[in-house]
């Protein structure tokens, strides 16, 4: 398979950034407000990629839908206060971003996280200015697994969709990338729980660590002059 790539796009939580510790801390605070014992980090971690409502449902399984929505709003208020206390790039991604920049490859983020959380988080980590594309969950009416956010990111980078490789740690990430005509890779370091079957998501490959990407890319890289190698 020949790969004529020139850009990497990332899901945010569980792929580019390890946000789980800060999201867990916010959930513990919310539970304390309602006199509930905290859930262990190991229980919460792999729910992070499913969003704030999934975390609330995990912590308050007996809440009716209206109260769950109230809890979700309060959870996001708490989380926004300490958005970036311990959040950081996953190991190996700083080097990968540097390599992409050295090759002239634009990078970007496509996430279902709302923009009022995505933008300040990227700013706090000094990443926003490095992103050629940032598409959040409220940027468009559609969200992943719909392809429209992916197509918008492609327009922002100035490259056609097929020149992008999208990385994610959830089935909807892979579905969105595939629907948009992008090669897709699973970030195995992400928030993937034991009940999921990533081998059935239809991704092009799975990465154990970020730098594995270059070997995968070289295995099918195009050799025509002018394409990144």
Kinemage of the C-alpha trace (Angstrom):
@kinemage 1
@onewidth
@group {chain A} dominant
@subgroup {mainchain}
@vectorlist {calphas} color= white
{ca unk a 1} P 0.000 0.000 0.000
{ca unk a 2} L 1.489 3.344 -1.038
{ca unk a 3} L 1.067 6.124 1.510
{ca unk a 4} L 1.323 9.687 0.257
{ca unk a 5} L 0.915 11.332 3.629
{ca unk a 6} L 1.839 14.821 4.746
{ca unk a 7} L -0.035 15.484 7.984
{ca unk a 8} L -0.939 13.854 11.287
{ca unk a 9} L -4.199 14.616 13.098
{ca unk a 10} L -4.876 13.517 16.666
{ca unk a 11} L -7.780 12.825 18.914
{ca unk a 12} L -7.131 14.781 22.126
{ca unk a 13} L -8.005 12.826 25.300
{ca unk a 14} L -6.192 9.523 25.388
{ca unk a 15} L -4.255 10.013 22.164
{ca unk a 16} L -2.350 13.304 22.221
{ca unk a 17} L -2.825 14.253 25.874
{ca unk a 18} L -2.992 12.237 29.074
{ca unk a 19} L -5.928 14.124 30.575
{ca unk a 20} L -7.231 11.281 32.750
{ca unk a 21} L -5.596 12.349 36.051
{ca unk a 22} L -7.165 15.813 35.940
{ca unk a 23} L -10.518 14.463 34.788
{ca unk a 24} L -10.458 11.868 37.561
{ca unk a 25} L -9.635 14.537 40.140
{ca unk a 26} L -12.654 16.580 39.030
{ca unk a 27} L -14.887 13.528 39.309
{ca unk a 28} L -13.632 12.810 42.831
{ca unk a 29} L -14.491 16.391 43.816
{ca unk a 30} L -17.969 16.047 42.338
{ca unk a 31} L -18.554 12.801 44.184
{ca unk a 32} L -17.396 14.355 47.456
{ca unk a 33} L -19.948 17.137 46.986
{ca unk a 34} L -22.609 14.418 47.045
{ca unk a 35} L -21.057 12.399 49.896
{ca unk a 36} L -19.987 9.573 47.656
{ca unk a 37} L -16.776 7.634 48.107
{ca unk a 38} L -14.284 8.277 45.303
{ca unk a 39} L -13.791 5.871 42.459
{ca unk a 40} L -10.228 4.644 41.989
{ca unk a 41} L -8.243 6.136 39.126
{ca unk a 42} L -7.892 2.693 37.537
{ca unk a 43} L -11.688 2.420 37.334
{ca unk a 44} L -12.116 5.866 35.776
{ca unk a 45} L -9.175 6.055 33.359
{ca unk a 46} L -10.581 4.157 30.410
{ca unk a 47} L -13.912 5.992 30.509
{ca unk a 48} L -12.305 9.366 29.803
{ca unk a 49} L -12.442 9.028 26.020
{ca unk a 50} L -16.195 8.510 26.229
{ca unk a 51} L -16.715 12.031 27.555
{ca unk a 52} L -17.993 13.757 30.652
{ca unk a 53} L -21.464 12.205 30.571
{ca unk a 54} L -19.948 8.720 30.627
{ca unk a 55} L -17.895 9.679 33.675
{ca unk a 56} L -20.963 11.024 35.461
{ca unk a 57} L -22.927 7.871 34.619
{ca unk a 58} L -20.072 5.779 35.993
{ca unk a 59} L -19.987 7.689 39.272
{ca unk a 60} L -23.768 8.161 39.608
{ca unk a 61} L -25.372 5.117 37.963
{ca unk a 62} L -28.630 5.747 39.828
{ca unk a 63} L -29.101 9.341 38.599
{ca unk a 64} L -32.116 10.037 36.425
{ca unk a 65} L -31.399 11.730 33.061
{ca unk a 66} L -32.252 15.255 34.228
{ca unk a 67} L -30.085 15.007 37.337
{ca unk a 68} L -27.293 13.403 35.327
{ca unk a 69} L -27.275 16.438 33.034
{ca unk a 70} L -27.065 18.701 36.092
{ca unk a 71} L -24.156 16.633 37.393
{ca unk a 72} L -22.430 16.806 34.019
{ca unk a 73} L -22.648 20.618 34.023
{ca unk a 74} L -21.246 20.778 37.538
{ca unk a 75} L -18.504 18.293 36.646
{ca unk a 76} L -17.365 20.454 33.736
{ca unk a 77} L -17.313 23.528 35.974
{ca unk a 78} L -15.030 21.729 38.403
{ca unk a 79} L -12.813 20.346 35.652
{ca unk a 80} L -12.439 23.735 33.967
{ca unk a 81} L -11.046 25.231 37.202
{ca unk a 82} L -8.035 22.870 37.159
{ca unk a 83} L -7.895 21.970 33.515
{ca unk a 84} L -4.165 21.424 33.304
{ca unk a 85} L -2.745 20.569 36.700
{ca unk a 86} L -1.073 17.312 35.613
{ca unk a 87} L -2.188 16.904 31.974
{ca unk a 88} L 0.727 16.396 29.578
{ca unk a 89} L 1.633 14.934 26.216
{ca unk a 90} L 1.927 11.168 26.265
{ca unk a 91} L 5.555 9.976 26.205
{ca unk a 92} L 7.093 10.149 22.761
{ca unk a 93} L 4.668 12.673 21.317
{ca unk a 94} L 6.856 15.720 21.933
{ca unk a 95} L 9.526 14.122 19.736
{ca unk a 96} L 6.962 13.160 17.114
{ca unk a 97} L 5.601 16.709 16.928
{ca unk a 98} L 9.155 18.010 16.522
{ca unk a 99} L 9.804 15.531 13.719
{ca unk a 100} L 6.592 16.461 11.931
{ca unk a 101} L 7.533 20.131 12.093
{ca unk a 102} L 11.031 19.382 10.796
{ca unk a 103} L 9.510 17.523 7.842
{ca unk a 104} L 7.064 20.339 7.157
{ca unk a 105} L 4.059 18.208 8.106
{ca unk a 106} L 1.186 20.188 9.636
{ca unk a 107} L -0.386 18.628 12.724
{ca unk a 108} L -3.808 19.127 14.222
{ca unk a 109} L -6.463 18.015 16.675
{ca unk a 110} L -9.990 16.743 16.024
{ca unk a 111} L -11.806 16.129 19.301
{ca unk a 112} L -15.310 15.881 20.692
{ca unk a 113} L -14.190 17.953 23.678
{ca unk a 114} L -15.912 21.374 23.548
{ca unk a 115} L -13.838 24.285 22.335
{ca unk a 116} L -14.106 26.183 25.630
{ca unk a 117} L -12.049 23.358 27.150
{ca unk a 118} L -9.926 22.350 24.138
{ca unk a 119} L -8.506 25.785 23.355
{ca unk a 120} L -7.352 26.781 26.868
{ca unk a 121} L -5.918 23.314 27.429
{ca unk a 122} L -3.820 23.496 24.278
{ca unk a 123} L -2.802 27.055 25.157
{ca unk a 124} L -1.727 26.042 28.661
{ca unk a 125} L 0.574 23.390 27.209
{ca unk a 126} L 1.999 25.692 24.544
{ca unk a 127} L 0.505 23.544 21.793
{ca unk a 128} L -2.207 25.699 20.261
{ca unk a 129} L 0.186 27.749 18.142
{ca unk a 130} L 1.724 24.525 16.808
{ca unk a 131} L -1.587 23.202 15.526
{ca unk a 132} L -2.499 23.872 11.903
{ca unk a 133} L -6.000 22.549 12.626
{ca unk a 134} L -8.125 22.508 15.770
{ca unk a 135} L -11.668 21.167 15.462
{ca unk a 136} L -13.617 20.730 18.706
{ca unk a 137} L -16.851 18.984 19.475
{ca unk a 138} L -18.871 22.180 19.129
{ca unk a 139} L -17.074 23.653 16.115
{ca unk a 140} L -19.646 22.107 13.760
{ca unk a 141} L -23.135 20.697 14.226
{ca unk a 142} L -21.607 17.253 13.564
{ca unk a 143} L -19.187 15.410 15.847
{ca unk a 144} L -17.183 12.241 15.462
{ca unk a 145} L -17.976 9.601 14.222
{ca unk a 146} L -19.288 11.888 11.468
{ca unk a 147} L -16.617 12.783 8.881
{ca unk a 148} L -17.376 16.520 8.723
{ca unk a 149} L -14.951 17.504 11.523
{ca unk a 150} L -12.196 15.589 9.744
{ca unk a 151} L -12.894 17.338 6.465
{ca unk a 152} L -12.799 20.724 8.198
{ca unk a 153} L -9.406 19.894 9.707
{ca unk a 154} L -8.154 18.959 6.246
{ca unk a 155} L -9.322 22.305 4.881
{ca unk a 156} L -7.508 24.056 7.718
{ca unk a 157} L -4.214 22.331 6.909
{ca unk a 158} L -4.659 22.885 3.177
{ca unk a 159} L -4.126 19.223 2.299
{ca unk a 160} L -6.674 16.775 0.893
{ca unk a 161} L -8.122 14.300 3.418
{ca unk a 162} L -6.183 11.330 2.096
{ca unk a 163} L -2.871 13.058 2.912
{ca unk a 164} L -3.743 13.006 6.628
{ca unk a 165} L -3.324 10.149 9.087
{ca unk a 166} L -5.739 10.261 12.012
{ca unk a 167} L -4.828 8.749 15.383
{ca unk a 168} L -7.388 7.835 18.013
{ca unk a 169} L -8.188 5.567 20.935
{ca unk a 170} L -11.933 5.059 20.414
{ca unk a 171} L -14.024 3.343 17.785
{ca unk a 172} L -15.674 6.622 16.771
{ca unk a 173} L -12.217 8.055 15.997
{ca unk a 174} L -11.471 5.300 13.545
{ca unk a 175} L -14.979 5.462 12.058
{ca unk a 176} L -14.660 9.230 11.519
{ca unk a 177} L -11.251 8.963 9.903
{ca unk a 178} L -12.316 6.143 7.617
{ca unk a 179} L -15.503 7.951 6.598
{ca unk a 180} L -13.405 11.006 5.737
{ca unk a 181} L -11.039 8.985 3.548
{ca unk a 182} L -8.065 9.172 5.914
{ca unk a 183} L -5.730 6.368 6.972
{ca unk a 184} L -6.349 5.660 10.666
{ca unk a 185} L -4.170 4.398 13.508
{ca unk a 186} L -5.098 3.237 17.012
{ca unk a 187} L -3.142 4.732 19.906
{ca unk a 188} L -2.733 1.673 22.121
{ca unk a 189} L -1.481 3.831 24.999
{ca unk a 190} L -4.899 5.463 25.176
{ca unk a 191} L -8.041 4.896 27.189
{ca unk a 192} L -9.163 1.547 25.801
{ca unk a 193} L -11.050 -0.657 28.245
{ca unk a 194} L -11.174 -4.420 28.285
{ca unk a 195} L -14.710 -4.512 26.870
{ca unk a 196} L -13.662 -2.844 23.620
{ca unk a 197} L -12.458 -4.709 20.529
{ca unk a 198} L -10.069 -2.380 18.692
{ca unk a 199} L -9.113 -5.206 16.363
{ca unk a 200} L -12.629 -4.904 14.921
{ca unk a 201} L -12.589 -1.123 14.383
{ca unk a 202} L -11.093 -1.355 10.900
{ca unk a 203} L -8.006 0.805 11.531
{ca unk a 204} L -4.996 0.557 9.245
{ca unk a 205} L -2.742 -0.352 12.173
{ca unk a 206} L -2.224 0.062 15.908
{ca unk a 207} L 0.735 1.847 17.466
{ca unk a 208} L 2.315 0.759 20.741
{ca unk a 209} L 4.274 4.019 20.958
{ca unk a 210} L 4.236 7.207 18.848
{ca unk a 211} L 7.539 6.641 17.073
{ca unk a 212} L 6.230 3.361 15.669
{ca unk a 213} L 4.423 5.595 13.191
{ca unk a 214} L 7.544 6.272 11.152
{ca unk a 215} L 8.233 2.575 10.543
{ca unk a 216} L 4.594 2.059 9.540
{ca unk a 217} L 4.761 5.064 7.242
{ca unk a 218} L 8.091 4.059 5.674
{ca unk a 219} L 6.739 0.585 4.985
{ca unk a 220} L 4.345 2.065 2.447
{ca unk a 221} L 5.724 5.535 1.828
{ca unk a 222} L 5.485 6.976 -1.648
{ca unk a 223} L 8.806 7.593 -3.327
{ca unk a 224} L 7.799 10.227 -5.838
{ca unk a 225} L 9.927 13.397 -5.697
{ca unk a 226} L 8.479 16.155 -3.539
{ca unk a 227} L 6.683 13.903 -1.056
{ca unk a 228} L 7.829 13.784 2.545
{ca unk a 229} L 9.848 10.754 3.454
